[in-house]
């Protein structure tokens, strides 16, 4: 089962989740992707916005919808708290659960399918999966101190030990571990590197501009996944 949480309002990009990307609202893209993953038996859209929930149900009649409690609707509320509430209202939520965001429109069904297979194969050595972007770059702290390299003995960046940036595209976990830890990331998470061009997470206006440019470029190339919108 997949859970797609969506707030009705965004502080940095007003109406972000339903803002058009191409010819369709942003949230339609990830719902199309989830529908194309054979291992996902059902999708639940969780939101504090009844209009958004109605729009999602109309466009995707097969999904379930959940109205988020007012107490969990403030911007500062942790996603873990939202998920704990959402899963508690889903008695059928067994096995692996997946959570993603509407702001990951380029995440592919094949990447999700591969992530699910990888975690299943590694269970129980790994008890959850978090998507990351692999980085081999020189990092500094806020005081100008190097974190992962020696400025006096530079080596090519491709030889640096990789670091991993949590990119918010994909989380896999179980309801039991979520309840016990109050965290979607378990005690033994698997780091799952998603392809860079799938990993864009739309957080602000600049990110949306990049998403529009990449969507238009893919459409110009005639990608089948873009042709419908």
N, C-alpha and C positions, 0 to 999 in steps of 0.2 A: 504494500500500500504506500502511496505517495501523499505527502501533505504539502500543500502550497499556501503559506501564509501571505496575506496581502493587506497592508494598511490602506485605508481609503485616502489618506492625505500624506504627502511627503513634504518635509520641511525645506528641502533644497530644490526639488523639481515638482511643482504642484501638479497633482493628478497623474503622477508618473506611471502608475501601473496600468492605467487605461489610455495613456497618451499614445497616439498612433506611431507605430514603427512600420514603415511601408504603408500598406493599405489597411492594416489591422491594429487593434489595441495591443499594447506591449504584452499583456498577460496571455494573449492567445498563442503566442509563439511557444512558450514553455509548455502550455497545456497540450498543444499538438505533439510536442516531443514526448511528453509523458505517455500520451495515448499510443505512441509508436513503440514503446518498450514492452516486449512480451512478458517480462517478469513482474510487471506492475499490474496487480489485479484490480485496483481501484484508486481513484484520486479524490482527495478531500481538499476543498478550498476553504480556508479559514480567514475571515475578515471582520473588521468592525464596521464595514460599510455595507448596508443592506442593498444599495443600488448596485454596487460592484458584484455582490453575490448573485443578485438577480440577473445581471448581464452575463456572468459566468455560466449560470444554469441554463440560460436561454441559448447560448452559443455551444455549450457542451452538456447536453441533457443527461449524459451518463455519469457525471460527477456527483459527489455529495457536497453539500455546503454546510458550514458552521458559522454561526454568528458569534463573534468574539465578545466576551463580557466587557462591559465598560471599564471595569477595574484593570483590565489587561490591555487597554487601548492607548495608553500614553506612550510617547516616543521613547521614554527611558526604560520601559519594561523590557526585561531580558527575553530573548527569543526562547530560551530554555523554559521560562515560566509559561509562555504561550503554548509551547509544545506539550508540556506536562498536562495542561488543561485540555488541549485538543485530543490527546491520546486517551485521557481518562473518559472521554465521551465516545470512544470508539471501541466497544467491546470486541469487535472483530479484528482489531489491530494486533495480529500475531506475526511471528517471524520478523524478517527485516523490514524496517520502516525507512522510507526515503523522505528527506526534506530538501527542497530547493526553493528558488525565488523566481518571481516574474522578471526580475532584473537580470536574469541570465539567459537572454533570448537565443544565444548561439550554441548553448550546450546541446550536444547531439544525442540521439537515442543510442547510437553505437557506443559512445563513451559511457553512458549510464549503464548499459548492459554489461560492458566489460568490467566496470567497477563492482557491480553486484556479484558477478562471477568470481572476481578476485577476492572479495571479502569472504564469500562462501567457502572458497578453497582454502583460505587462511584461518578460518574459524577453528578452534577458539584462541589460537595464538594472538589474533587480533579480534577485539570485541566491537569495533566500530570502524567507520571510514570517514575521512574528511578530505575533501578535494583541496589541492594546493597548486600553486604555480612554482615551478622549480626556478630558482634564481642562482646564477653564478656571477655575482657583482660585488664590488667593494662597498662595504657598509661601514658607516660611522655613527657614533652616538651623538646626543645633543651637545656634548661638551667638546666635540671635535676629535674624539679618540677612536681609532680604528677598532672595529669589532671582529673582523674576520680576515685581516691581512696585515702585512708589515709594509708601511709606506716606504721604508728605506730599502726594501728588497722586493721590488715589484715582480710578480709573476703574471703570466697571461691569465685573464679572467676565467678562461675555460679550464684552468688547472686549479682554481679555488674549490674548496669543499662546498658543495651545493647547500643552500639554505632553502626553506620552503615557506611560501607565503600562503596563509589560509585565504582562499579566494571566494568563499561563500557560495560556490556553485552547487555543491552536492554534499549531503551528509547521509550516512547509513548507520542505523542504530536499532536497538530493540526497545520495546516498551518497558521491559523489566529493568534494563540498565538505565533508561531515562528516569524511571521512578526512583531507583536506588540512589543514583548519583545526582539527580536534578541537573543533568547535563547531557546533551546529545552526543558529545565526544566521550568515549569510554576511557577506561584505565589503560587500554592497550590499542590505541588507534592505528589504523593503517593510513599512511600518507599516500593519496592518490593524485598523481600529477595529471591535470587535464591539459589538453592542447592549448597553446597560448591564444589562438584565434577563437576558441570556444569559451575562454575564461573571463571575458569582459563582464564585469559586474557594474551595472549602471547605478552609480551613487549620486552623481551630480550632473549639472547641465553639460559639462565638458564630456562626460562619459556618454551622455545621450547623443551628443553630436558625433562622437566616434562610432557609436552603434548605427546611427543613420548612414554614415559614410560607408561603413563596412557592409551594411545591408544593401545599399545601392550598388556597391561594387559587385557583390555576389549576384544581384539581379542582372547586372549588365553582362556578367559572364554566362548567364542562363542557368544558374544552379537550380535544380528541380525543387529544392526545399524553399526557395525564395519566390518562385514563379507565382505561387498562390497568394502571396502577400508578405 
